[in-house]
Amino acid sequence: MPAGAKFSIVGISPLSGTFADTAAGASWGISLKEAGYDVLIVEGSAEHPVYSQIVDDTVTILDARNLAGRDTAETVEVLIAYSR
């Protein structure tokens, strides 16, 4: 669909092997595609909260402990400020 901006997130439980998925529409899917990616696969786990930053063809995993406990709006504000 032209201008359709949907993306899906799928997770597999390491305990039971079952999976769950969700679909949403927002600018994240468009941004990922514009960075040149069709799929992003994340494996393993981190010792503390982290987030991924994708700029063109560079993917970086960054410490997110300072974001833990914040609501969505505040987290977005902080991340936008970091990107400037």
Summary of the structure (lengths in Angstrom):
residues: 84
radius of gyration: 14.5
end to end distance: 32.7
largest distance: 41.1
contacts: 139
relative contact order: 0.12
helix: 24%
strand: 31%
